[in-house]
């Protein structure tokens, strides 16, 4: 199967995502593993500087540091 150009090589499996919550977590999933859309959108509002609907590598690193 040919890979789509937009396919990410960074897969996220969400079945047990709530077990991976840590101090620098974005809050996009709550303690029960439920998706929190407002917290997800907040990532882009706070950290997406170059493109409003995407975070680049340096923005992602800045978010990680800010969430410590």
C-alpha positions as CSV (number, residue, x, y, z in Angstrom):
1,X,0.0,0.0,0.0
2,X,1.4,3.4,-1.0
3,X,1.6,5.9,1.9
4,X,-0.3,9.2,1.5
5,X,1.9,12.3,1.7
6,X,-0.1,13.6,4.7
7,X,0.1,10.3,6.7
8,X,2.0,10.9,9.9
9,X,4.7,8.5,10.9
10,X,3.9,9.4,14.5
11,X,1.0,7.2,15.4
12,X,-1.0,7.8,18.5
13,X,-3.0,4.9,20.0
14,X,-5.7,6.2,22.2
15,X,-7.2,3.1,23.8
16,X,-5.3,3.5,27.0
17,X,-4.1,7.1,26.6
18,X,-5.4,8.1,30.0
19,X,-2.7,5.9,31.6
20,X,0.0,8.1,30.1
21,X,-1.1,11.4,31.7
22,X,1.9,13.3,33.2
23,X,2.8,16.7,34.6
24,X,3.5,18.3,31.2
25,X,0.4,16.8,29.6
26,X,-1.7,19.1,27.4
27,X,-5.0,18.1,29.0
28,X,-6.5,17.0,25.7
29,X,-7.6,13.8,27.4
30,X,-9.0,13.7,30.9
31,X,-8.2,11.2,33.6
32,X,-10.8,8.8,32.2
33,X,-9.4,8.9,28.7
34,X,-12.2,11.2,27.3
35,X,-11.1,13.7,24.6
36,X,-11.4,17.3,25.7
37,X,-11.8,19.4,22.5
38,X,-11.4,22.8,24.2
39,X,-8.0,21.7,25.6
40,X,-6.9,20.4,22.2
41,X,-7.9,23.6,20.5
42,X,-6.0,25.5,23.1
43,X,-2.8,24.0,21.9
44,X,-3.2,25.8,18.6
45,X,-4.4,29.1,20.2
46,X,-1.4,29.2,22.5
47,X,1.4,27.7,20.4
48,X,0.7,27.8,16.7
49,X,2.5,30.9,15.5
50,X,3.5,30.1,11.9
51,X,0.3,28.3,10.8
52,X,-2.9,28.7,12.8
53,X,-4.0,25.0,12.3
54,X,-0.6,23.3,12.9
55,X,2.3,23.3,15.3
56,X,5.8,22.8,13.9
57,X,8.6,21.1,15.8
58,X,9.9,24.2,17.6
59,X,6.4,25.2,18.6
60,X,5.8,21.7,19.9
61,X,9.0,21.9,21.9
62,X,8.0,25.3,23.3
63,X,4.6,23.8,24.3
64,X,6.3,20.9,26.0
65,X,8.5,23.3,28.0
66,X,5.6,25.6,28.9
67,X,3.6,22.6,30.2
68,X,6.3,21.4,32.6
